[in-house]
Amino acid sequence: MNGEAVIDVTGLTKKFGGRTVVDDLALRVPRGAIYGFLGPNGSGKTTTIRMVCGLLRPDGGSGTALGYDVLKDSARIKTRTGYMTQKFSLYEDLSIRENLDFVCRLYAMDRRKARVAEALEDLGLAERQQQLAGTLSGGWKQRLALAACMIHEPDLLLLDEPTAGVDPKARRDFWDQIRRYAARGVTTLVSTHYMDEAVQCDYIAYIAYGRKLIDAPTRDIPRTVGLKAWRIEAANLQRLHERLEGKPGVDLIARFGAELHACGMDEAALAASVRTVADEPGYAAEAIDAGLEEIFIHLMAQSPDNMA
């Protein structure tokens, strides 16, 4: 990746019914980056993506995407953008090949036969090309949708919760493909609330109820937020949870499998509270780095709901 900004917008604002769903959002995304939006449902992730790619006109703000003005050149932005929605939106009564050929026709593309063949090979769809789209599993529908997004060779790829309802292996294969596109210089914006997907992103923005809370390279998020965490093991995790709740320095308690993670911003107070319970027989505790999921929950808990 280089420093060239494929997306560079400031002050993006959008209101619906008198409520502000995106509030003064700024975004700068370098070429070839995979940039993730994390946030609860209704936080403005999809609205932001649609404004950036020209599908929705902002009520305020300015900037560029792919070198074009997001207010004046939305048609040009759309021709160089691939947009994959959460819901499968291709024709279920057409085959894989027929769907891809139809998309080529929509874009009035030359070399249709060759382009379809290349897309089929690229996404591993060649052996299933005559299968009706409606008979595909979630993972194979996902591959077809991605092939349709990329067949016109866009420079920008927008993914709106693309792997919802897809099994873990299909998610892994999907992200391997996104990485290959990034290596070719394709820039990707993705909204997700899967933490195993968030770690695939080069940059992450946490968005809550229309406002961006933090925006940084993924590797820098824990240090930027400064959340401290302890991992605690015990035979009775529910009792441990009850004993920790409300203690000084304990801002968040989350269960991860057979252990609890206790988190807070006051390192000394958190450590002291954890030690009051961890000193008992059958308990084990150690300080750990706060993960993206703990940080996500922590940030969301501090954000007022603009729809309340």
C-alpha positions as CSV (number, residue, x, y, z in Angstrom):
1,M,0.0,0.0,0.0
2,N,1.1,3.6,-0.6
3,G,-0.1,6.9,0.8
4,E,-2.5,7.7,-2.0
5,A,-6.0,8.1,-0.7
6,V,-8.7,6.3,-2.6
7,I,-11.3,7.7,-0.2
8,D,-10.9,11.0,1.4
9,V,-14.1,12.6,2.9
10,T,-14.9,14.9,5.8
11,G,-18.0,16.0,7.6
12,L,-20.2,13.3,6.0
13,T,-23.7,13.7,7.5
14,K,-27.0,12.0,6.8
15,K,-30.4,12.4,8.5
16,F,-33.6,10.3,8.2
17,G,-36.8,11.5,9.7
18,G,-35.1,14.2,11.7
19,R,-32.6,11.8,13.3
20,T,-28.9,12.0,12.4
21,V,-27.7,8.5,11.5
22,V,-24.2,9.6,10.3
23,D,-22.8,12.6,12.1
24,D,-19.8,14.5,10.8
25,L,-17.8,11.5,9.7
26,A,-14.3,11.8,8.3
27,L,-12.6,9.0,6.5
28,R,-9.3,8.5,4.7
29,V,-8.5,5.1,3.1
30,P,-5.2,4.4,1.2
31,R,-5.1,2.4,-2.0
32,G,-5.0,-1.4,-1.5
33,A,-6.2,-1.2,2.2
34,I,-8.8,-3.4,3.7
35,Y,-10.7,-1.1,6.0
36,G,-13.3,-2.4,8.5
37,F,-16.3,-0.8,10.0
38,L,-17.3,-2.2,13.3
39,G,-20.5,-1.2,15.1
40,P,-23.9,-2.3,16.4
41,N,-26.9,-2.6,14.1
42,G,-28.2,0.8,13.3
43,S,-24.8,2.5,13.9
44,G,-24.6,4.0,10.4
45,K,-22.1,1.6,8.8
46,T,-24.3,0.8,5.7
47,T,-25.4,4.4,5.3
48,T,-21.7,5.5,5.3
49,I,-20.8,2.9,2.7
50,R,-23.6,4.0,0.4
51,M,-22.7,7.6,0.6
52,V,-19.1,6.9,-0.2
53,C,-20.0,4.8,-3.3
54,G,-22.5,7.3,-4.7
55,L,-25.7,5.3,-3.9
56,L,-26.8,7.8,-1.3
57,R,-26.4,11.6,-1.3
58,P,-25.0,13.1,1.9
59,D,-26.9,15.9,3.6
60,G,-23.5,17.5,4.5
61,G,-19.8,17.0,4.0
62,S,-17.5,16.7,1.1
63,G,-14.6,14.7,-0.3
64,T,-13.6,12.3,-3.0
65,A,-13.7,8.6,-3.8
66,L,-11.5,7.2,-6.6
67,G,-10.6,10.8,-7.4
68,Y,-14.2,11.8,-8.0
69,D,-16.4,14.2,-6.0
70,V,-18.8,12.3,-3.8
71,L,-21.5,14.9,-4.3
72,K,-21.1,15.7,-8.1
73,D,-19.6,12.5,-9.6
74,S,-21.6,9.7,-8.1
75,A,-22.3,8.0,-11.5
76,R,-18.5,7.8,-12.2
77,I,-17.8,6.4,-8.8
78,K,-20.4,3.7,-9.2
79,T,-18.9,2.5,-12.5
80,R,-15.5,1.8,-10.8
81,T,-17.0,0.3,-7.6
82,G,-18.1,-3.3,-6.7
83,Y,-20.8,-3.4,-4.0
84,M,-21.8,-6.7,-2.3
85,T,-24.9,-6.4,-0.1
86,Q,-25.7,-8.6,2.9
87,K,-28.6,-10.1,1.0
88,F,-28.0,-12.3,-2.1
89,S,-29.3,-10.2,-4.9
90,L,-28.6,-12.2,-8.1
91,Y,-31.2,-14.2,-10.1
92,E,-31.8,-17.6,-8.4
93,D,-33.4,-19.1,-11.5
94,L,-30.3,-18.4,-13.6
95,S,-27.2,-20.5,-13.6
96,I,-23.9,-19.1,-12.2
97,R,-22.6,-18.5,-15.8
98,E,-25.8,-16.8,-16.8
99,N,-25.8,-14.5,-13.8
100,L,-22.2,-13.4,-14.6
101,D,-23.0,-12.9,-18.3
102,F,-26.0,-10.8,-17.3
103,V,-23.8,-8.6,-15.1
104,C,-21.4,-8.1,-18.0
105,R,-24.3,-7.0,-20.2
106,L,-25.4,-4.5,-17.6
107,Y,-21.9,-2.9,-17.8
108,A,-21.9,-3.2,-21.6
109,M,-18.5,-4.9,-21.3
110,D,-16.5,-6.3,-24.2
111,R,-15.0,-9.8,-24.2
112,R,-18.0,-11.0,-22.3
113,K,-17.3,-14.7,-22.8
114,A,-13.6,-14.3,-21.7
115,R,-14.5,-12.2,-18.7
116,V,-17.0,-14.7,-17.5
117,A,-14.5,-17.6,-17.9
118,E,-11.9,-15.6,-16.0
119,A,-14.4,-14.9,-13.2
120,L,-15.4,-18.5,-12.9
121,E,-11.8,-19.7,-12.6
122,D,-10.8,-16.9,-10.2
123,L,-13.5,-17.7,-7.7
124,G,-13.4,-21.5,-8.2
125,L,-16.9,-21.6,-9.8
126,A,-16.0,-23.2,-13.1
127,E,-17.1,-26.7,-12.2
128,R,-20.5,-25.5,-11.0
129,Q,-21.1,-22.9,-13.7
130,Q,-24.3,-24.6,-15.0
131,Q,-25.8,-24.9,-11.5
132,L,-28.8,-22.6,-10.7
133,A,-27.9,-19.9,-8.2
134,G,-31.0,-20.7,-6.1
135,T,-29.6,-24.2,-5.4
136,L,-26.3,-23.0,-4.0
137,S,-25.3,-23.1,-0.3
138,G,-24.5,-19.8,1.5
139,G,-20.8,-20.1,0.9
140,W,-21.2,-20.7,-2.9
141,K,-23.7,-17.9,-3.2
142,Q,-21.1,-15.7,-1.5
143,R,-18.5,-16.6,-4.1
144,L,-20.9,-15.9,-6.9
145,A,-21.9,-12.5,-5.5
146,L,-18.2,-11.6,-5.2
147,A,-17.5,-12.7,-8.7
148,A,-20.4,-10.5,-9.9
149,C,-19.0,-7.6,-7.9
150,M,-15.5,-8.0,-9.4
151,I,-16.2,-8.9,-13.0
152,H,-16.0,-5.3,-14.2
153,E,-12.6,-5.0,-12.5
154,P,-13.4,-2.2,-10.0
155,D,-10.8,-0.3,-8.0
156,L,-13.0,-0.1,-4.9
157,L,-14.9,-3.0,-3.3
158,L,-17.6,-2.3,-0.7
159,L,-18.8,-5.3,1.4
160,D,-21.8,-4.9,3.6
161,E,-21.7,-7.7,6.2
162,P,-20.7,-10.1,3.4
163,T,-20.3,-13.4,5.4
164,A,-23.5,-13.3,7.5
165,G,-24.8,-16.9,7.7
166,V,-21.7,-18.4,6.1
167,D,-19.7,-21.2,7.8
168,P,-16.2,-20.5,9.2
169,K,-14.3,-22.2,6.3
170,A,-16.3,-20.3,3.7
171,R,-15.5,-17.1,5.6
172,R,-11.8,-18.0,5.6
173,D,-11.8,-18.8,1.9
174,F,-13.6,-15.5,1.2
175,W,-11.0,-13.5,3.1
176,D,-8.1,-15.2,1.3
177,Q,-9.7,-13.9,-1.9
178,I,-10.1,-10.4,-0.6
179,R,-6.4,-10.4,0.3
180,R,-5.5,-11.4,-3.3
181,Y,-7.6,-8.5,-4.6
182,A,-5.8,-6.1,-2.1
183,A,-2.5,-7.3,-3.4
184,R,-3.6,-6.2,-6.9
185,G,-4.4,-2.7,-5.5
186,V,-8.1,-3.1,-5.0
187,T,-9.3,-1.1,-1.9
188,T,-11.9,-2.7,0.3
189,L,-14.4,-1.3,2.8
190,V,-16.2,-3.9,4.8
191,S,-18.8,-3.6,7.6
192,T,-18.8,-6.6,10.0
193,H,-19.4,-7.6,13.6
194,Y,-17.4,-10.8,13.4
195,M,-14.2,-10.3,15.3
196,D,-12.3,-13.0,13.3
197,E,-13.1,-10.8,10.3
198,A,-12.1,-7.6,12.0
199,V,-8.5,-8.9,12.5
200,Q,-8.3,-9.4,8.7
201,C,-8.6,-5.7,8.2
202,D,-5.6,-3.3,7.9
203,Y,-7.6,-0.5,9.5
204,I,-10.6,-0.4,11.8
205,A,-13.1,2.3,12.5
206,Y,-15.5,1.7,15.5
207,I,-18.8,3.4,14.7
208,A,-21.6,3.8,17.3
209,Y,-24.9,5.4,16.5
210,G,-23.7,7.6,13.7
211,R,-20.4,8.8,15.3
212,K,-16.9,7.4,14.7
213,L,-15.3,6.6,18.0
214,I,-11.9,5.5,16.9
215,D,-10.1,5.0,13.6
216,A,-6.6,3.5,13.5
217,P,-4.5,0.6,12.0
218,T,-5.7,-2.6,13.5
219,R,-2.4,-3.4,15.2
220,D,-2.6,0.0,17.0
221,I,-6.2,-0.3,18.3
222,P,-5.4,-1.8,21.8
223,R,-2.7,0.7,22.5
224,T,-4.8,3.6,21.3
225,V,-7.8,2.7,23.5
226,G,-5.7,1.7,26.5
227,L,-8.1,-0.8,27.8
228,K,-6.6,-3.2,30.4
229,A,-7.6,-6.9,30.7
230,W,-7.2,-9.9,32.9
231,R,-8.1,-13.5,32.1
232,I,-9.5,-15.5,35.0
233,E,-10.3,-19.2,35.2
234,A,-12.5,-20.7,37.9
235,A,-14.8,-23.7,38.4
236,N,-17.9,-21.6,38.9
237,L,-17.7,-18.7,36.3
238,Q,-21.1,-17.4,37.2
239,R,-20.2,-16.9,40.9
240,L,-16.9,-15.3,39.8
241,H,-18.8,-12.9,37.5
242,E,-21.1,-11.9,40.4
243,R,-18.2,-11.4,42.8
244,L,-16.3,-9.2,40.3
245,E,-19.3,-7.1,39.1
246,G,-19.2,-3.6,40.4
247,K,-15.8,-3.8,41.9
248,P,-13.4,-0.8,41.5
249,G,-11.7,-0.7,38.1
250,V,-13.9,-3.4,36.6
251,D,-15.7,-1.7,33.7
252,L,-16.5,-4.9,31.7
253,I,-16.8,-8.6,32.3
254,A,-17.1,-10.9,29.3
255,R,-17.1,-14.7,29.1
256,F,-14.8,-16.4,26.6
257,G,-15.3,-20.2,26.7
258,A,-14.2,-21.5,30.1
259,E,-12.8,-18.2,31.3
260,L,-13.8,-14.7,32.2
261,H,-12.1,-11.5,30.9
262,A,-12.3,-8.6,33.3
263,C,-11.4,-5.2,31.7
264,G,-11.1,-1.6,32.7
265,M,-9.2,1.6,32.1
266,D,-7.8,1.9,35.6
267,E,-5.0,-0.6,35.6
268,A,-4.1,-0.6,39.3
269,A,-7.7,-0.7,40.5
270,L,-8.6,-3.5,38.1
271,A,-5.6,-5.6,39.2
272,A,-6.4,-5.1,42.9
273,S,-10.1,-6.2,42.3
274,V,-9.1,-9.3,40.3
275,R,-6.6,-10.3,43.0
276,T,-9.3,-10.2,45.7
277,V,-11.0,-13.2,44.0
278,A,-8.1,-14.8,42.2
279,D,-6.3,-15.6,45.4
280,E,-8.8,-18.2,46.4
281,P,-8.2,-22.0,45.7
282,G,-9.3,-23.1,42.2
283,Y,-8.9,-19.6,40.7
284,A,-6.1,-18.6,38.2
285,A,-5.6,-15.2,36.8
286,E,-3.2,-13.4,34.5
287,A,-3.0,-10.0,32.8
288,I,-3.5,-10.1,29.0
289,D,-3.8,-7.7,26.1
290,A,-7.4,-6.6,25.6
291,G,-8.7,-8.0,22.3
292,L,-10.8,-6.4,19.6
293,E,-14.0,-7.8,21.0
294,E,-13.5,-6.5,24.5
295,I,-12.6,-3.1,23.1
296,F,-15.7,-3.2,20.9
297,I,-18.0,-3.9,23.8
298,H,-16.2,-1.3,25.9
299,L,-16.6,1.4,23.3
300,M,-20.3,0.5,22.6
301,A,-21.2,0.7,26.3
302,Q,-20.0,4.3,26.5
303,S,-22.0,5.5,23.5
304,P,-25.5,7.0,23.8
305,D,-28.1,5.5,21.4
306,N,-29.2,8.3,19.0
307,M,-32.5,6.4,18.3
308,A,-33.5,6.2,21.9
